[in-house]
């Protein structure tokens, strides 16, 4: 039993990373701006532009702002812990590597399962969000386009007001207009091949190398921030000019609970915070790139906390404007930001928002796929996954097999499974990883009390304890279905660990003193 709790000391982890060398390992090419762009590009996307509407309509109403703040506080505690680990262990692998150095191999494997689920399903969800905005933009430009290849199989679409839309989304509007939906032209989607194509293209781009991917990602992030600024300017002006209507939309700020846990009231705020944790998935992506950072001990903590601060401010402002422009009861839509700017009557704004997001949401998918490949690459280097996944491209210095092989199931999942149903799983995976990482900081301080730290988590053990408690509390507010699906994934993963990983771990052949 003690074998599964063996740890890999920090010096051994750093030594293994350094032994790869520049010629056959990952190159250190990312500076602080690139790392900031990686964090902001991943965080700022689906959460603010897609999930805000449904979370407000189903869980918290205007008080969704409080949900964002709670989720941000949980991330801040976790971010401080991640930053100390990244400064102490500047290699690829993020939470998985941190757990390996402190709590033992089996715990590290559990964290890796959380991260794989978080990054894989997160990439799929963002790709689906991108395909929705892209399809809407194409219909704005080109007119009705068949939806056969932009949604999961079996999704029914109808031709409504010269646009193809999901049949369920216009039932109330059609009834109000006295139109029988069955009389409209119908079609059924065969799969979201638009999102699948995005996954494939971005995986190939990542194989080309992180430096080129970073340049493209930085450009997209600048565009995305421009979209947020335009949105705030246009909608903010509208809200200020119609303050009476905005106040009415914000009232009641905390809608009364319906009698069901998570449906408005304070339990709705908690459920909203847990669901919206998906919106913050990505700040931990910065630490997965530590092995490719030029100055990881300084830049990774700054980029982690900086990207979290920038995106939290953006989320609160955008959420306030959306709920002030449109009553929360009408926000259960896939494109709430577009609906809000459309309400202002600024027609060029809706065109800019959709067109910009068609490009902007790409960065989130790119960063999540990159983080997924680095976790898998680190596990393969440690022997916990097949060695084929540890190969580095001889020309591009990228973990090409760890990028392409996982991209296949991610692409298929994106095309054929209703990924929206798994959004809570992304939050669950992230929250569980954050809970363990926060607890690991206390262990790190006890195991390595004299180790030099260029960044130290303040107020230990208060910060890690609060990070663990808040993350665990948010996990408990997620649905039973999410826990059941995670349980199935966890059981499959642990079967693999005991059948393969524990036997092939490189710690089996390392010098015994290194594992003590």
C-alpha positions in Angstrom: 0.0 0.0 0.0 2.9 2.4 0.8 4.0 2.0 -2.8 1.1 4.0 -4.2 1.8 6.9 -1.8 5.4 7.3 -2.8 6.4 10.8 -3.7 8.7 12.2 -6.3 10.9 14.8 -4.6 11.1 18.3 -6.1 14.8 18.0 -6.9 14.2 14.7 -8.8 11.3 16.4 -10.8 13.5 19.4 -11.8 16.4 17.1 -12.6 14.2 15.0 -14.9 13.0 18.2 -16.6 16.5 19.6 -17.1 17.9 16.3 -18.3 15.7 16.5 -21.4 17.6 19.5 -22.6 16.7 22.1 -25.2 17.3 19.7 -28.1 14.9 17.0 -27.1 12.7 18.7 -24.6 10.2 21.6 -24.3 11.8 25.0 -25.1 11.6 28.0 -22.7 10.1 30.6 -25.1 7.2 32.2 -23.2 7.6 35.6 -21.4 5.2 37.3 -19.0 3.0 38.8 -21.8 2.5 35.4 -23.4 1.7 33.8 -20.1 -0.8 36.5 -19.3 -2.4 36.1 -22.7 -2.6 32.3 -22.1 -4.4 32.9 -18.8 -6.7 35.7 -20.0 -7.4 33.9 -23.3 -8.6 30.8 -21.6 -10.6 32.4 -18.8 -12.2 35.2 -20.8 -14.6 33.5 -23.2 -17.4 31.1 -22.8 -18.0 32.0 -19.2 -18.8 35.7 -19.8 -20.2 35.4 -23.3 -22.3 32.2 -23.0 -22.9 30.9 -19.5 -23.9 34.3 -17.9 -27.3 34.2 -19.4 -28.4 30.7 -18.5 -26.9 30.9 -15.0 -28.8 34.2 -14.3 -32.0 32.8 -15.7 -31.8 29.4 -13.9 -30.0 30.0 -10.6 -29.3 33.5 -9.3 -30.9 36.3 -11.3 -29.1 39.7 -11.0 -27.3 38.4 -7.9 -25.1 36.3 -10.3 -22.6 39.1 -9.7 -22.2 37.7 -6.1 -21.7 34.2 -7.6 -18.9 35.6 -9.8 -17.3 37.2 -6.7 -17.5 33.9 -4.7 -16.0 31.9 -7.5 -13.2 34.6 -7.9 -12.4 34.4 -4.1 -12.1 30.6 -4.4 -9.8 31.0 -7.4 -7.8 33.7 -5.6 -7.0 31.4 -2.7 -6.2 28.6 -5.1 -4.2 30.9 -7.3 -1.9 31.9 -4.4 -1.2 28.2 -3.8 -0.7 27.4 -7.4 1.8 30.3 -7.6 4.0 29.0 -4.9 4.0 25.6 -6.5 4.8 27.0 -9.9 7.7 29.0 -8.4 9.0 26.0 -6.6 8.5 23.4 -9.3 8.8 25.2 -12.7 8.0 22.2 -14.9 5.0 21.0 -17.0 2.3 19.1 -15.2 0.7 21.8 -13.0 -1.5 20.3 -10.2 -0.5 16.8 -11.1 3.2 17.5 -10.5 2.5 19.4 -7.3 0.6 16.4 -5.9 3.3 14.0 -6.9 5.8 16.0 -4.9 3.8 16.2 -1.8 0.9 13.8 -1.3 2.1 10.8 -3.3 1.6 9.0 -6.7 -2.0 7.8 -6.3 -3.2 11.3 -5.2 -1.2 12.8 -8.1 -3.0 10.4 -10.5 -6.4 11.4 -9.1 -5.5 15.1 -9.6 -4.4 14.2 -13.2 -7.9 12.6 -13.8 -9.5 15.9 -12.5 -7.3 18.0 -14.8 -7.8 15.8 -17.9 -11.6 16.0 -17.4 -11.4 19.7 -16.8 -9.2 20.5 -19.9 -10.8 17.9 -22.3 -14.4 18.8 -21.5 -13.6 22.4 -21.2 -12.0 22.5 -24.7 -15.1 20.7 -26.1 -17.5 23.1 -24.4 -15.6 26.2 -25.6 -15.4 24.8 -29.1 -19.2 24.2 -29.0 -19.7 27.8 -27.8 -17.5 29.0 -30.7 -19.4 27.1 -33.3 -22.7 28.6 -32.0 -21.4 32.2 -32.4 -19.7 31.3 -35.7 -22.9 29.8 -37.1 -25.0 32.8 -36.0 -22.5 35.2 -37.6 -22.5 33.3 -40.8 -26.3 33.5 -41.0 -26.0 37.2 -40.4 -23.7 37.5 -43.3 -24.9 34.9 -45.7 -28.5 34.3 -44.8 -30.0 30.9 -43.8 -27.4 28.1 -43.8 -28.3 24.5 -43.1 -27.6 23.6 -39.4 -26.9 19.9 -40.3 -23.3 20.1 -39.3 -23.3 22.5 -36.3 -25.0 20.6 -33.5 -25.2 17.1 -31.9 -27.1 14.4 -33.8 -30.9 14.6 -33.5 -31.2 18.3 -32.6 -34.3 19.7 -34.4 -34.1 23.0 -36.2 -36.8 25.1 -37.8 -36.6 28.0 -40.3 -37.9 31.0 -38.3 -37.8 34.5 -39.7 -35.3 33.6 -42.3 -32.9 31.9 -39.8 -32.4 28.3 -38.8 -32.9 28.1 -35.0 -33.3 25.2 -32.5 -37.0 24.3 -32.4 -37.2 24.5 -28.6 -35.8 28.1 -28.5 -38.7 29.7 -30.3 -41.7 27.8 -28.9 -42.9 30.6 -26.7 -42.3 33.2 -29.5 -44.1 31.1 -32.1 -47.1 30.5 -29.7 -47.3 34.3 -29.0 -47.4 34.9 -32.8 -50.0 32.3 -33.4 -47.7 30.1 -35.4 -47.8 26.3 -35.2 -44.1 25.1 -35.2 -45.1 21.9 -37.0 -45.9 24.0 -40.0 -42.4 25.4 -40.3 -39.6 23.9 -42.4 -37.7 21.4 -40.3 -34.3 19.8 -40.4 -32.2 17.7 -38.0 -28.5 18.1 -37.3 -26.1 15.2 -37.9 -23.2 16.3 -35.7 -21.2 19.4 -34.7 -18.5 19.0 -37.4 -17.8 22.7 -37.3 -16.5 22.4 -33.7 -14.8 19.1 -34.6 -12.8 20.9 -37.3 -11.7 23.6 -34.9 -10.3 20.9 -32.5 -8.4 19.3 -35.3 -7.0 22.5 -36.7 -5.9 23.8 -33.3 -4.3 20.4 -32.4 -2.2 20.6 -35.5 -1.3 24.2 -34.7 -0.1 23.1 -31.3 2.1 20.4 -32.9 3.7 23.2 -34.9 5.0 24.6 -31.7 4.0 26.6 -28.6 5.9 29.8 -29.8 3.7 30.2 -33.0 0.6 29.2 -31.0 1.4 31.8 -28.4 1.7 34.6 -31.0 -1.7 33.7 -32.5 -3.2 33.4 -29.0 -1.9 36.8 -28.0 -3.4 38.4 -31.1 -6.8 36.8 -30.4 -6.7 37.9 -26.7 -6.1 41.5 -27.7 -9.1 41.2 -30.0 -11.2 39.6 -27.3 -10.4 42.4 -24.8 -11.3 44.9 -27.5 -14.7 43.2 -27.8 -15.2 43.5 -24.0 -14.3 47.2 -24.1 -16.7 47.9 -27.1 -19.4 45.9 -25.3 -18.9 47.9 -22.0 -18.9 51.2 -23.9 -22.0 50.6 -26.0 -24.2 48.8 -23.4 -22.9 50.9 -20.6 -24.0 54.0 -22.4 -27.4 52.4 -23.0 -27.8 51.4 -19.3 -26.8 54.9 -18.0 -29.4 56.4 -20.4 -32.1 54.0 -19.2 -31.3 53.7 -15.5 -35.0 53.3 -14.5 -35.4 50.3 -16.7 -32.0 48.9 -15.5 -33.0 49.2 -11.8 -36.3 47.5 -12.6 -34.3 44.6 -14.2 -32.0 44.4 -11.2 -35.0 44.2 -8.8 -35.3 41.9 -6.9 -31.5 41.6 -6.8 -31.7 38.3 -5.1 -34.9 36.6 -6.3 -36.8 34.5 -3.8 -36.0 30.8 -3.7 -38.6 28.6 -5.5 -38.5 25.9 -2.8 -35.8 23.9 -4.7 -32.2 24.0 -3.7 -30.2 26.0 -6.3 -33.2 27.8 -7.8 -32.6 31.4 -6.7 -32.1 32.8 -3.2 -28.8 32.2 -1.5 -28.7 28.5 -2.6 -29.1 29.7 -6.1 -26.1 32.1 -5.7 -24.1 29.1 -4.4 -25.2 26.9 -7.3 -24.4 29.8 -9.7 -20.9 30.2 -8.2 -20.2 26.4 -8.7 -21.5 26.4 -12.3 -19.7 29.6 -13.1 -16.5 28.1 -11.9 -16.3 26.9 -15.4 -15.9 30.5 -16.4 -12.6 30.6 -14.4 -11.2 27.4 -15.8 -8.0 28.4 -17.4 -6.1 30.4 -14.8 -4.4 27.1 -13.8 -3.5 26.6 -17.4 -0.7 29.1 -16.9 1.1 26.7 -14.5 1.0 23.9 -17.1 3.3 26.0 -19.3 5.9 26.6 -16.6 8.4 24.3 -18.3 8.1 26.6 -21.4 8.4 29.9 -19.5 11.6 31.9 -19.7 11.4 33.0 -16.1 8.8 30.7 -14.5 9.6 31.4 -10.8 8.7 35.1 -11.4 6.4 35.2 -14.4 4.0 32.2 -13.7 2.8 33.6 -10.3 2.4 37.1 -11.8 0.5 35.8 -14.9 -1.7 33.5 -12.8 -2.9 36.2 -10.4 -2.9 38.9 -13.0 -5.1 37.1 -15.5 -7.5 36.2 -12.7 -7.8 39.8 -11.6 -8.3 41.1 -15.2 -11.0 38.6 -15.9 -12.9 38.9 -12.6 -13.3 42.7 -13.2 -14.5 42.0 -16.8 -17.0 39.4 -15.6 -18.6 41.6 -13.0 -18.9 44.6 -15.3 -20.3 42.5 -18.2 -22.7 40.6 -15.9 -24.0 43.9 -14.4 -24.6 45.3 -17.9 -26.3 42.2 -19.3 -28.7 41.8 -16.4 -29.4 45.6 -16.5 -30.3 45.6 -20.2 -32.4 42.4 -20.3 -34.5 40.9 -17.5 -32.8 37.8 -16.1 -36.0 35.7 -16.9 -35.3 36.2 -20.6 -31.6 35.4 -20.6 -31.6 31.6 -21.0 -30.0 31.9 -24.4 -26.6 30.9 -25.9 -25.6 34.4 -26.8 -26.6 36.8 -24.0 -24.0 39.4 -24.8 -25.2 39.6 -28.4 -28.8 39.9 -27.1 -27.9 42.7 -24.8 -26.1 44.7 -27.4 -29.0 44.0 -29.8 -31.4 45.6 -27.3 -29.4 48.9 -27.5 -30.3 49.2 -31.2 -26.7 49.6 -32.2 -26.8 47.3 -35.2 -23.1 47.5 -36.0 -22.4 46.4 -32.4 -24.1 43.0 -32.8 -22.1 42.4 -36.0 -18.9 43.3 -34.2 -19.6 41.2 -31.2 -20.5 38.0 -33.1 -17.7 38.4 -35.6 -15.1 39.1 -32.9 -16.3 36.2 -30.8 -16.1 33.9 -33.7 -12.3 34.6 -33.6 -12.0 35.3 -29.9 -13.3 32.1 -28.5 -10.6 30.2 -30.4 -8.0 31.2 -27.8 -9.9 29.4 -25.0 -10.0 26.1 -26.9 -6.3 26.5 -27.9 -5.1 27.0 -24.3 -7.2 24.1 -22.9 -5.9 21.7 -25.5 -2.3 22.9 -24.8 -2.8 22.3 -21.0 -4.4 18.9 -21.7 -1.3 17.8 -23.7 1.1 19.0 -21.0 -0.6 17.0 -18.3 -0.6 13.9 -20.4 3.0 14.5 -21.5 4.1 14.8 -17.8 2.3 11.6 -16.8 3.9 9.7 -19.7 7.3 10.9 -18.7 6.7 9.5 -15.2 5.6 6.2 -16.7 2.0 6.5 -15.5 0.8 6.6 -19.2 2.2 4.8 -22.2 5.6 6.1 -23.3 4.3 6.9 -26.8 2.7 9.9 -25.2 6.0 11.4 -24.1 7.5 11.9 -27.5 8.7 15.4 -28.4 8.7 16.5 -32.1 12.3 16.6 -33.3 11.7 19.8 -35.4 9.0 21.7 -33.5 10.0 20.7 -29.9 6.3 20.1 -29.0 4.8 17.0 -27.3 3.1 16.0 -30.5 1.7 12.6 -29.6 0.3 13.9 -26.3 -1.4 16.6 -28.4 -2.8 14.6 -31.3 -3.8 11.4 -29.6 -6.1 13.0 -26.9 -7.4 15.4 -29.6 -9.2 12.5 -31.3 -11.6 11.6 -28.4 -12.0 15.4 -27.6 -13.0 16.1 -31.2 -15.5 13.1 -31.3 -17.0 14.1 -28.0 -17.4 17.7 -29.3 -19.2 16.5 -32.5 -21.5 13.9 -31.2 -22.2 14.4 -27.5 -24.4 17.1 -25.9 -21.4 18.7 -24.1 -23.6 21.3 -22.5 -24.9 18.6 -20.1 -21.3 18.0 -18.9 -20.5 21.7 -18.1 -20.8 20.9 -14.3 -18.2 18.2 -14.8 -15.6 20.8 -15.9 -16.3 22.8 -12.7 -16.2 19.6 -10.6 -12.8 18.5 -12.0 -11.3 22.0 -11.5 -12.7 22.3 -8.0 -11.4 19.0 -6.9 -7.9 19.7 -8.2 -8.0 23.1 -6.5 -9.0 21.5 -3.2 -6.1 19.1 -3.3 -3.5 21.7 -4.4 -4.5 24.0 -1.6 -4.1 21.2 0.9 -0.8 20.3 -0.7 0.8 23.7 0.2 0.7 22.8 3.9 2.4 19.5 3.2 5.0 21.3 1.0 5.9 23.7 3.8 6.4 20.7 6.2 8.4 18.6 3.7 10.6 21.4 2.4 10.7 24.1 5.1 14.1 25.4 4.1 13.6 25.5 0.4 14.1 28.9 -1.3 10.9 30.4 -2.6 10.7 33.3 -5.0 7.0 33.4 -4.3 5.3 32.3 -1.0 1.6 31.9 -0.4 0.8 34.4 2.4 -1.0 33.5 5.7 -0.4 29.8 5.6 -2.3 27.8 6.7 -5.3 30.2 6.5 -5.2 30.7 2.8 -4.8 27.0 1.8 -7.5 25.9 4.3 -9.9 28.6 3.0 -9.1 27.6 -0.6 -9.9 24.0 0.2 -13.0 24.7 2.2 -14.6 27.0 -0.4 -13.7 24.8 -3.3 -15.1 21.7 -1.5 -18.3 23.7 -0.6 -18.8 24.7 -4.2 -18.4 21.0 -5.2 -21.1 20.0 -2.8 -23.6 22.4 -4.5 -23.2 20.6 -7.9 -25.8 18.2 -9.1 -26.0 14.5 -8.3 -25.7 13.7 -12.0 -22.4 15.5 -12.2 -21.1 13.4 -9.3 -22.4 10.2 -10.8 -20.6 10.8 -14.1 -17.4 11.8 -12.4 -17.6 8.6 -10.3 -17.8 6.5 -13.4 -14.8 8.4 -14.9 -12.9 8.1 -11.6 -13.5 4.3 -11.4 -12.3 3.7 -14.9 -9.2 5.8 -14.2 -8.3 4.0 -11.0 -8.7 0.6 -12.7 -6.1 1.8 -15.3 -3.8 3.1 -12.5 -3.7 -0.3 -10.7 -3.6 -2.3 -13.9 -0.9 -0.3 -15.6 0.5 2.8 -14.0 1.6 1.5 -10.6 3.6 -1.2 -12.5 5.2 1.1 -15.1 6.0 4.0 -12.8 9.5 5.2 -13.2 9.8 5.4 -9.4 10.0 1.6 -9.6 13.5 1.8 -11.1 14.7 5.1 -9.6 17.3 5.2 -6.9 15.4 4.3 -3.7 16.6 7.4 -1.8 14.8 9.7 -4.3 11.4 8.4 -3.4 11.7 8.9 0.3 
